[in-house]
Amino acid sequence: MMRRLIAIVSRSLGVALAVAIALWAQTTVRSQAPPAVAALPPAWVLPPPTQPQAAQTVVVRAGRVFDPRSGTLQSNQIIVIRGDRIADVGPNAQIPAGARVLDLSRATVLPGLIDTHLHVMDGHPLIAPGGPGILPGTTGAATAAAQGLQYRELIALVNAQRDLTAGFTTVVDLMTHGGWYGTVDLRNAIDNGLVQGPRMQVAGPGIVSTNKASAAFPLLVDTPIANLGAQVANGPDAVRAAVREQAHYGVDWIKIYSTQEYHFEPNGTMVNTPTFTLEETQAIVNEAHRNGLKVACHAYGGEGLHNCITAGVDVPTHGVDLDDASVKMLLEKKLPLTSTMFDLSIDDAQEMRRWNNSRWRMMEKSFKKNAAAGVVQPFGSGAGLFAHGTQVDQFA
C-alpha cells in the first residue's frame, strides 16, 4: 500500500514539474521573441462600432397639398420631413438650415396611399406584362407558386417595394396563397429597418372549410394546407384552433373565405355557397378578437356574406352580388366593405362569353349601390393577380 502511494505521489510531482518546465519555456521564448512577433495583435479584433447615420432633413415646396381630412387642396405649402417623420406642414413652415429642398411647386402632394387588399407573394415581377419569365426558356407560363418559399420571399419584397414606389406607404396583405407566413417575415424585416418597404399589416394562409373549391395544392409534403395555401378547418373548435395557430405565427389579420364556392346560372345569376356556418364564423371572429387580431372575409354575397356581417368581422371584402339586406346590415353594424376591381376585370371577357355576365360588372353595380347608401369603401385592389404598383390606376 505504501509503495502504491509513493508511486502516485511521484507521478503527480512529475506532472507538476513537467508543467512548470513548459510554462518556464514559454515565458523564455516570449521574452526572446523579436519585436515584430511580439507586436502582433490578438487573433480576434472587434470591428469598429457602426455609426448610425444622422437623420436627414428634407423640405418639400408643394404647389398644392391634398388634405384628406377636409377633402380640400391647400396651396403653396411647405412640408418639413425629419428622418422618416413629417415634422411640419404649412405655408409658413420654417426651413431648417442645411435641409435638402425639393421643388414640387407645380405638383400636387398628398399623404401616402393605403391599399387594404393585396397579395405581395403573388404576381411575379418577371412575368408581369412584357416580362421575360422566371426560368430560362419560359415565357411567363410558370407562376410564382411553383417556386420555393425563399424565392417567393424575394418576389414579395420586390412587389412590396413596387407598391411603395407607386405611393402606397401602407398595405394590408390578405393571404399568402401558398407562401405560408412569409408576409410576417417581410413585415418584420421592414419594421426592423433591414429592408425598405411600406408599412404592412398581414394575414397568413386563408382559412377555408372542406368544400368542392378546396383543390389540393402540393406546396409541401404531408401538410394540412390546401387551395393555394389555405388552411382547412371544420367546426367551431377546429376554426378556433386555426386562429390560435396563426396568432402564434404573428399575423395581424385572419382571412376567411365565406363564399369560396360560386357559379353562374345560365341566365347570368350568381349562386354563392356559404363556406362556414354562422356558428363557425362567430367562433373565428371571437377567437381572433380575443387574440387582438382583425378578421377579413372573402364573400361575394348571400348567406356567406350575411354570416360575416352578423358575426362582426372587421372588413367584409368584395360583395360582388350585393343585396339590399346586406347593405342595410353593413350600415347598421357600421362596417366598411372593400370592393376590389382590377383583379375581377381580368376574367371579364371570358365570363361574359360563358354567362353573359361577369363578376367585374356585378362589382361595379354593387360599388355604386354602396356609394349611394353611404357604406364606407376602403381602397383595395387585389394586386398580385395583376402587376403590383399599377393599382393606383384603379382610383379613376
Buried (B, 14 or more C-beta within 10 A) or exposed (E): EEEEEEEEEEEEEEEEEEEEEEEEEEEEEEEEEEEEEEEEEEEEEEEEEEEEEEEEBBBBBBBBBBBEEEEEBBEEBBBBBBEEEEBBBEEEBEEEEEBEEBEBEEEEBEBEBBBBBBBBBBBBBBBBEEBEBBEEEBEBEBBBBBBEBEEBBEBBBBBBBBBBEBBBBBBBBBBBBBBBBBBBBBBEBBEEEEEEBBBBBBBBBBBBBEBEBBEEBEBEEEEEBBBBBBBBBBBBEBBBBBBEBBBEEBBBBBBBBBBBBBEBEEEBEBBBBBBBBBEBBBBBBBBBBEBEBBBBBBBBBBBBBBBBBBBBBBBBBBBBBBBEEBBEBBBEEEBBBBBBBBBBBBBBEEBBEEBEBBBBBBBBEBBEBBEEEEBBBBBBBBBBBBBBBBBBEBEE
